[in-house]
Amino acid sequence: MSTIAKEKPQAAAVSSWINLILAVACGIIAANLYYAQPLVGSISSALGLSSGAAGLIVTLTQIGYGIGLLLIVPLGDLLENRKLVVTLLIFNVVVLLIAAEVRNAALFLAASLFIGVGSVAAQILVPYAAHLSPEETRGRNVGNVMSGLLLGIMLARPAASLVEDFLGWHAIFILSAVLILVLALVLAKALPARRPQTSISYPEILSSMLKLLKTTPILRRRALYHAFLFASFSLFWTTVPMLLVSPAFHFSQTGVALFALVGVAGAAAAPVAGRLADKGWIRPGTGIALGLAVVSMLLPIVIHGGSLLSIISLVVAAIVLDMAVSANLVLGQRSIFALGAELRSRLNGLFMAIFFAGGAIGSAVGGWAYAQGGWEAAIWLGVLFPVLALLYFLTEKKERDNKFGIIRKIAAGFLKKSNRTRGMAPFIRQGSKHLARLSSQSSIMNRRLAI
């Protein structure tokens, strides 16, 4: 059977400039997933895609990203991380240039798929940042890196819209290719190497992922929390542009792009959440994040219409929702990264794949609800997702108490039976006390990891 040798923890804190490079890198890479979203109309018209097929531009990018999360990100537990990331970035440069130059719809759609695959480089850098960080600052450093990634996601759509207005839709892919090429050169030069110490093969890594999902409660719980939140996030940002350009508000595309910029403020919650996690406040921080998500989606329901006040309520809702999603994401990754350096890439791949599926569901049902019942129907669905996450979150303590209650009952049973065997009583009492100590220690660890 293959064995995995644990890596030595990083002794010194990662330097601030390395952390900054990783944050900027994640933002530049993740933005590639979202550049095409506001350009679907222009691209489909230029390539002759029907309105029904136009959605494939975004869908195939998301499918490619999902494939990469499950098949490529786990390689971070096997291959030297810096070389793997640089290789993916060079691959992305090629497919971005193809997307910019092709005039054939099938080739562009194929390029869209592979843009998603190559963009998973960002999800190799996040556990890489965790590896570079000592335990006491890991949450803060991961939070800083994730704030860069989230900024890239939030800025991608307005940036693409503004570039198209001045230079056409091809230009955003060319500019991104140049940025990615420069980034690849910087990372190859600046980042320290990180080679996992493992003898496990790639097929074994892939087969181990299902087992990890089955045997790691904290992974399942954190992934489901964020899948619900990301569904709400995707629903909001899919439907709010349709609301803003409707007769209720009469926003232009530039106005929608400027509105999207307000979400950038939400990324500030990521490093704050990381600091909370480092102090052991993952569970209360999670409850706050889920509660804020519910409030953010209720706000546009309470204040609605086409007035200035309703626009302000949408702005506040966007900022609070983005803060909740940013904070919960960092708290979740901090929790799963504490499970072991040799598993981080696989854990992160599973975590991201699950919540990304939640986002895809949110976008799909949001668009359907808006078409069927307008903004009000869509936003009520948006409320439902974080409410379900909050209800699931409330089962944490009960689940943990049930687990430790079983341990205590086993200990009590042994002690009761020991009364029949006087000579064995001291040994069984000692075993019972040992089980109680283990229960207490497990409780402390569970609180720390927010299982």
N, C-alpha and C positions, 0 to 999 in steps of 0.2 A: 504493500500500500504506500502511496506517495506521502511524503511528509512535508510539512511547511516549517521552515525555520523562521522564528520571529526576528524581525529587524530590530536593531538597537535604536532606542528612542533618540531623537535629536537632542543634543545636550544644550546647545545655545539657541537663543531666540532668533527667529528669522529676521534678517535686517529689514528695515522699513522700505528700502528701495526695491528689494526683491518682492516684498508684499505688494508694493505699488505696481510693479511690472506685471505681476500675476493678475491683479485686479483689472488693469487696463487690457491685458490680453484676453481675459474672459469676456469682457464687454465687447471688444472688437469681434471676437469669434461668434458669440451668441447673437449678435446683431444680424448676422447672415440669415438667420432663421426667419426674420421678420421684415426684411427689406421689401419682399415681393408683395406683402399683404395689401398696402395701399395702392399698388401699381397693377393689380390684377386686371382692371379695365383696360389700361393702356397696353399691357403686354398681350392680352388676349386679342385685342383689335389688330395689333401689329402682326401677330402670328396666325390670325385667322381661326382662332379657337371659338367655338360656340359658347354661349353663356352657361350652358350646362357643364361644359368641359373646363371652363375657366377656373373653377374651384380646385382643379387638380394641381394648379401651380403651387398653391399653399399646402394642399393635402399631401402631395408627394414629398415635399420638403419635410413635413412632419413625420411621414412614414420612414423616410431615410434616417431621420434623427432617432426614431425609435429603434430601428435596426442597429444603428451604431451604438446606442446605449446598451443593448443586450449582447452584441457580438464583438464590439471593438473596445468599449470602456473596460471590460474585464481584463483586457491585455495589460492594463496598468498594474495588475498583480503579477505579471509574468515578465514583461519586457522593460528595458530601461526607459524611464518615463520621458525624459527630455527628447530623446531620439524619436520616440513614438509620436509625441506632440508635433515636432518639427515636420515629420513625414506627413502627418495628416494636414498640416497647414500648406505644404507644397501641393498636395493633392487638391486642396480647396482652391488654391490660386488657379490651377488648370481648369477646374470645372466652372469657376466664376467667369473666367475669360471666355469659355465656351458659351456660357449663358448670355454674355454680353454681345457675342458676335453672330450666333446662329440666327437664321431666319426660318428655320423649320420647327414646327410645333413639337414634333416627337422628340427631336434632339434637345429642345429647351426643357421639356418635361423630364427627360432623362437627367439633364444637368441639375434640375431642381432636386431630384431624388438624391443625387450624390453630394450636393451642397449640404443637405441635411446630414448625410453620413459623416462628412468631414468636419462638421461643426461640433461633433462630440468631443473634439480636442479640449474644449472648455471643461468638460466633466472629467477629464483626466487631470487637469491642473488643480481642481478643487481639492481632491484627496491628496494630491502632491503638496499643496499648501499645508494641509493638516499634518502630513508627515514631517515637514520642515519645522513644525511648531512644537514647543514643549507643552506638556499637559496644561499648565496653568494659564497659558495665553492662546490655546488652540481655538477656542470659541471666538475670541476677538479677531484673530488672524483670518479664520474662515469667514467671519462676518464681513471683514474688509474686502476680501476677494469676492464674496457674493454680492456686495454692494456694487462693485464694478460690473459684474455680470448683469445684474438687474438694471443698472443704468444703460448698458448696451441694449438690452431688450426694450426698455422704455423709449430710448432715443431713436431706435432704428426706424420706426414708422414715420415720425415727423421728419427725420433726416431724408428718408427716401422720397417723401412727398415734395420737400423743398428742392432737392437735387433734380427731380423730374421737371419741376416748373421751369428751371433754368437751363438744364442740359439734356433733358430727355431720360427715359427709363434705362437706357443702356448704360448711362454714365455711373449709376450707383454700383453696378456690378464691377465695372472697371476700377473705380475708386476703392472698392472693397478688396479687390485682388491686389492692388498696390499696397494697401494697408497690411493685408495678411502676409505678403512677401516680406515687408519690412519687419513685421512682428516675428516671423520665423527666424530671420537673421539675428534679431535682438535676443530671442529666447535661446538660440543655439549658443550664443556667446555668453549670456549673463547667468543662466540658470545652472545650479550645481546638478551633477548627475545623480540619479536615484535608481539603482538596480535592485529590484526585489530579490530577496534571498529565498528562493523556492525551487523545489524539484518537481513540482506539479506540471502536467502538460496542459496544453490549450483545451483539448476535449474534456479533460478532467475538470478544468476551471468552469467550462460551460455547464457540465453536468452537476457541478456543486451548487450552482445558483438556485436551482429549484429546492435543493435541500436547505440552503440558507434561508430561503423564503419560508419554508415550512417550520424551521426550528428557531427562528429569530423573531420573537413576538414584538420586540421594540421596532424592528424594521417594518413589519406589517402595520403596526399602529401608526408610526410616524408617516409612512407612505400614504395611508388612508386619510389621516388628518389633512395632509397637504393636497391630496387628490381632490378632496371636497373644496378646499380653499381655491385651488387653481382652476377648478371648474367654474366657480363664481367669478374669479378674476377674468378668465377667458370669455365668459358670457358677457360680462360688463363691457370689456373692450371690443367685443365683436358687435354689440348692439348700440352702444352709445354713439358711435359715429353716424349710424343710420338715424338716430333720434336728432342729432345736432343738425344734419342737413335737411331734415324734414320741415314742413311748413311751420312747425311749432317754434323753430329757432332760426332757420334760414342761414346756417353757417356755410361758408365756403370751405373748399378743401384745405386751404391755408389756415382757416380758423380751426378746423378739426385738428390739424397738425399742431397748432399752438396749444389747443386744449390738451392734447396728448402729453405735452411737455410738463403739465402740472403733476403727472404721476411720478416724475423724477424725484420729487421731494420724498416720496415713500421709501426710496432706497436708503435714506438716512437711518431707517430702523434696523438695517442689517447689522452694522457694527455694534449698536446698542444691545441687540439681542445676543450677540456673541459675548459681550461682557457679562450679561445676565447668566448665560450658560456657564461661563467660567466660574461664577460664584455659586453654582449649584441650584439656580432658580429656574430650571428648565420647565418644570410643571406649572408654576404660577405664570411664567412668561407665555407658555402655550395657551393657558386659559384666557389671558388678556388678549392675545392675538386672535383667537377664535371669536371672542366677544366683540372685538373691534370690527371684525369682518361682518358679523351680523348687523351691527349698528350702521356700518357704511352702506349696506344694501337696503336697509330700512329708510335711510334718510331721503332718497329720491321719491319714496312712496309717500312719506309724510309731507314733503314740500314738492309739489309738482305743478305742471303748467308751463307756460312760455315766458314767465316773468324773469326779471333779473335775479330775484331771490332763488328761483329754481335752478338757474345756472350756477349760482354760488353753491347751492346744495350739491350739485353734480361735481363741482370742483372739490369740495370737501370730501365727498364720498370717494372720489378717485384717489385722493391723497391717503385717506384713512385705510381704504382697501389695499392699496399698494404697500402701506406700512405693515398691515397685518400679514400679508403674503410674504413680504421680505423677512419679517421677524420669525414667522413660523418655519420658513425654509431653513434659516440659519440654525434655529433650535433643533430642527429635525436632523440636519447634517451633523451638528455637534454631537448629538446623541448616538448616531450610528457609527461615527468615526471613532468613538471611544471603545468600540468592540474589538479593535485589533488592527494593527497596521497592515498585516498580510491579507486582510479581507476588504480593505477600504474601496478599492476600485469596483469590485463586484457588488458590494453593498450600495455604493453610490449609483451604479448602473441600474440596479433593481429599483432603488428609491426613485430615481428620476423617471424611469420608464413608467412606473405605476402612476405617479402624479401627473406626468405628461399625458397619459391616457385620460386622466380626469379632465385635464384642460381641453383635450380634443372633444370629449363628451359635452363639456360646457359650451364650447363654440357651436357645436352642432345643434344642441337643444335650444340655445339662445337664438340662433338664426331662425329655427323653426317656430319658436314661441312668438318672436317678433312678427313673423309673417302671418301667424294665425290670430294673434290677439294684441299686437302692438307692444309698445314699451312696457306697459303695466304688466302684461302677462310674462314678459321676459324677466323683469326685475323681481317679481314674486318667486320665480324659479331660482333667481340668483340668491334670494334670501334662504331658500330651502337648503342649499348646499352647506353653508357654514353652520346652520342650525343642526343638521345631521352630524357634522363634525363635532360640534359642542356636546351633543347628546352622547356620542361615542366617547368623547373625552371624559365625561362624567362617570363612565364605567371603570376608569383606571383604578381608583381606590378600592372599589368593590372587588374587582378582579384580583388585586394584590392581597386584600384581606382574606379572600377565600383561599388563596394559595397558602398563606401562612397559617390559616386556621387548620388546614389539612395536616400540615407539619406538626402543629401542636397536638392535634388529636392522636397522631401516630405516637408521639412521645408519651402522651398520657396513657395510651393503651399499653405500651411497654411497661410503664411504671406500675399499672394496675396488675398486670400479669406477674410482675416481680414479687408481689406479696405472697404468691404461692410458692416461691422458691427463695427462701430466706438467704441462702448463700450467694445468689446472683444479684440480689437487690442493689448492693452498692454499685455494681458495674452498670446495671441498667439505668440507675439514677444518673450516673455520670454520663451515660450515652444520651439520656433525655436532656440534660443540661447542655450538652454539646449541640444537639439539634436546635435547642432554643437559641443558643448563641449564633448558629448558622442562620436561623430565621431572622434574627435581629440584624446581622450583617447584610443579609440579602435585602432586607427592607431598606437599609441605608443606601445600598448600591442602586436599588430600584428607584428610590427617590432622586438619586443623583442622575440616573439615566432616563428618568421619566418613562419607565416601562408602562 
